[in-house]
Amino acid sequence: MIDLRSDTVTKPSTGMLEYMLKAELGDDVFGEDPTVTKLEEQIAGMAGMEAAVFSPTGTQSNLLGIMSHCQRGDEYIVGQTAHTYMFEGGGAAILGSIQPQPLDFDLDGTLDLDKVYMAIKPDDFHFARTKLLCLENTTTGRVLPLDYLKKIPAFCKENKLASHLDGARVFNAVSKLGVNLETITQHFDSVSVCLSKGLGAPLGSILCGSKELIKEARKWRKMLGGGMRQAGIVAAAGIYALEHNIERLREDHDNAELLAKGLGEIDAIQIIAINTNILLIKVNKNYPELREELFKNGVIFPKTANKAGIIRLVTHLDVSTDDILKTTNLIKAFYHKQ
């Protein structure tokens, strides 16, 4: 099947599975799994940070970061449609008693720092304590500009804020900008990096930060049920992904552009945005029937559009250029018959 719903649907490659089978294992809760340790040291080094902790999911990794920066009654400033606010079950508020203060993203995926400044609460017992600025890179495929990122450390220092980056697709930003990971992450106090999206591992995310922050995060990880035993078998997939699947992200970006070009030639489809490996479209005619026809021919699209009528398509390592051309031709043939 050609599955364009998300880059989370990727399956481990043969090479990745073979690498996993050969992983040296130990008990990670005791700090004795050498493969987990290798992965944590590897990604921390790439991010230019002191330490890292492996967790099973990006949701947990982000929650570890927020809860390690903040205490009960604190507040974090975040994008209105950011994953940490909108798509993680309200964990920071429910489990951490940490209040989110959402702001609208600008068109480029940034949060206007003047608006962030205005949202910071006064030092007064009437208010939650504003402690953390949380950004996302990429956000709906948009890459945060480096000039913007360079402003973050001074802004946060001046306003006594810590900073966290939800870097679920940060390697897509790395690929798009042609830089290394540290060029982006050096501007933050912590970063969560997902291994199971464009990098193709079956699961896992890494939180990177200072030794002190990661020590705190390990305590929260255990409390949240994220303490794993012989986790090296899945950490090995992350190591393989870092060593084999970063450079090829450019192919996903190219395929998203190719898909946008092909669908843009169809009157019934409107291209809303194309950024890195994420394409947003509107289908103005017979979408349920189109989706059913595609499914019969081995292509999976999202079941429905969102409330704004937008459908998100995502390219990834299990979708080839030939798959994109097949998908485009199927859609053209469907509307030609209408």
N, C-alpha and C positions, 0 to 999 in steps of 0.2 A: 504493500500500500504506500502511496505517496501522501504522507500526512503533513499538512501545512498548518495545523492548528497551533503548534508551539514547537520551540526547540527543546522542550523537556521530553519529547517522545523518542529521542534517539536511543538506539540500542548499542551496547558495547560491541566494538569490532572484534574480529578474531584475534588480532594482535593484543588488544586490551585484555581480553579474556585469558589469553595465555600468560600475560604478565601478572594478572591477578592470581592465577594458579600457583605461580612461583614465589608469591610474596612470603617473606619471613614474618612470622606472627608472634604476638605476645599479648599480655593483658593490658589494654590501654588505660583502664581505670587505675591500674598500678603504675602507669607511666612506662610500661615495659614492652610496648609494641614498636619495634624498630621501624616498620614501614610507615606507621602513623607519624612517628617522630621525624622521619625523613621528609614526608610531605609537608609537615608544619614548618620545618626549617627551610625547605625549598621555597615555599610561597612567601614566608616572612622575609627571606632574603630578596626575592623578586620585588616585594612591596617596599623594601627599605625600612622594615620595622623590626623591633626587637624579638617578638615572639608571636606565636599563632596557636590556635586551638581548632581541632577538627570537630565538626558537628554534622549530624545526618542531613540537615536541611538548611536552606537559606533563611527560612522563617525563624528557625531557632538561632542561627548565627546572628541575624540582625537583632533578635531579642536579647541575646547575650550581650551584644554591644551596647544597646540602649540601657539595659539594667545594670551594666557595669559602670557606665558613665553617670547614671542618675540614681536617686533614692526615692522612696515613697514621698509623694507630694511635689516632686519636681516636674518639669515640663520639657518637652522637646519640640522644636519647630521643624515642620516637615511639609512636603508638597501635598496639595489637596488630593491628587490622584497617585501619590507615591505608594509603592508596594508596602512599605513599613506601616503606612497609615490605613490603606484601603483594603489590602489583600492578605493580611496576616492575622485575621481574627480578633483584632483589638488587643493582642497579647500584652503590649506595653502598658495599656491602661488596666486590663483585667488582672494580669499576673504581677505586674510591677508597680501598680498604682501610680503610673507616670502619665501625666496628662499630655495629649498631643495638641499642638497648636498648628492646624493646617493653613497653608497659604496657597494661592493659585500659582502654578508654574507659569513662567513666561514662555513664549513660543519656542524658545531654544532649549527648554528643559531646565533652565536655571530658576532659582528663587531670587527675586530682586532684593539686594542686600539692604536697600533703604526700607523696604517693607518688612524685612526680617528685623531690622533695628526697631521699627515702630511696634513690632509684636512682642519684643522683650519686655517682660513684666518688671515694674518697679520693685525695689527691695523693700517689701511691705508685707505684713502678715495677712493682708487681704488676698494676696495673689499666690499662685503656684510659683515656685522658683524656676526660672528659665535657665536650663543648664546645658542644652545640647542642640546643635544644628545638624539635621540629618538630610543629606542630599542623595541623589540617585544617578548612576552613570553606567549604562545608558538609561534614559527614560523614554519609553515607547520608541526605542531605537535611536533617540537623539543623543549625540555626544556632547558633553559639557565642554565649552571652549576653555582652552588652557589659560587664556588671559583672565577668565573668570575665576578659575580654580586658584590662581596665584593670589587672589585677593582674600581667600578664605582664612589663612592663618592669622593675618594681621587683624582682620575683622573680629575673629573669635577671641583673640587675645585682648583686644580693646574692650570687648563686651563680656569678658569672663565666661565664654562658652567653650565647651568641647565640641568636636566635630566628628561625625561618623558618615562614612560613605557606604551606601548600599551598592556594591559593585557586582551585582548578580551577572551583568553582562559587561563588566569593565574590560574584558579582553577584546570585545567587539570595538570598544573605544580605542584601546591600544592599537588594534589593527587599522582602524580608520585613520587615526592620527599619525601612524607610523612612528610611535614612541615606545619606550619600555614601560612596564607597569609602575615603576617608582616615580616616573615623571608625573603621573596622575595622583598616586596615593601619598606622595610626600607632603601634600597639603592638608592631610587629615590626621586625626588622632587615632582613628581606627577605620578598618575597611572589612566588609564581608565580601568574599569572592565565591561565586557559585561554580561548581565543577560539572553540574549535571545539565547545563543548558548547551550553549554552543560548543563547549569543550567535550561533551559527549560521554562523561562518566555516568554510571547508573544512579548515583546519589552522592551527596556530600557538599558541604560548604566550609570555608575556612574563615575564621575571624582573626585578623591581625591587629596588633597594637603594641603598647609598651609591656614589659614584663609584669608590671604591677596590674595593669588592666586585664591581661590574659589570666593571671592568677585568680582574679575576681571572677572572670568569665568561666573558669573551670568549675568554680563552686556552683555558679548558677546552672551550668550545663548538667552537673550531677543532679541538682534539685529538679530540673526540668525533664529528667529522664533521658538525657543525651549521653550518659556515660556508657560507652560501648566496650566490649571485651576484645576479641581478636579482630579489631576493626581494620587491621592492615590489609585484609583481603579486598576491602572497598577503597581504602586509602591508596592502594596500588593503582587502581583505576585512575585516581586523580593524578598520580605521578605520571602515568602513561599519557594522560590528556595534556598535561603541561608540556611534555616533551615531544608530542606528536601533533597536537590539534590546534595550536595557536596560529601558526602561519596560514593554515588553510581557511581560517575565518573569512579571508578575502573572497573566497569562492562563494560563501553564503551571501555576502554583500552584492557580489556581481549577479548572482542568481535572483536576488530580490529586485535588482534593477531590471533584469531581463523579464521577470514576471510583470513588473509594473509597465514596461514597454508594451508587452503583448496585450495585457488587459486594457491598457489605455486606448487600444485600437477598437474596442468594443463599445458601442453606443450605450448599452445597458449598464455599463460599469463606469463609475467615477473614481479616479485616483485621488485620495485625500492627502496622503503623505507617504513618502518612502525614505526611511532612515536605516542605515546599516542593514540588518537582516529582517526588518519588520516593515510590512506594507499594510497600509490602512486603505480600505476601499468602501464604497457604497455600491450595492447592487440594486438597481432601480426597477428590476422586473424579474418576477418569478424565482426568487432566491431558493425557497424550499424545493421547488422542482429541479433547479440547477444542482443543488447540493445532492439530491437523490441520484440524479444522472451521473454526477461525478463519482459518487460512492460505488455505483454499479460498475464503473470503469476503473476502480482502484485508486481514487483520489479522495482524500478526506479534507473537507472544509469545516469550519465551526458550525455548530447546529443553528445558531441564531446570531443576529447582529446585536450590538449593545443598544441602549435606549436612544442613542443618537443615530442609530441605523448604520453604525460603522462595523465592519468586519475586519479582524486582524489576521493577517497571514504571515507566517514566519518561516524563513528558510533555515536549513541546518545541514549537518554533515550526512544525513541519510536522504537528502534530496539532491539529485544531480541536475546538470543542465538539461539533459534529455528529459528528465521528469518535468522540468519547468515547461519545456516546449510541448510535451504531451498534454499537460494541464491546460495550457493556453489554447491549443488546438481543439481540445474537447469543449472548452467553453465557447469558442467561436462557432463550432459546429452546432452546439445546443441553441445558440441564439439565431443562427442562420435558419434553423427549422421553425422558429417562432413566427 
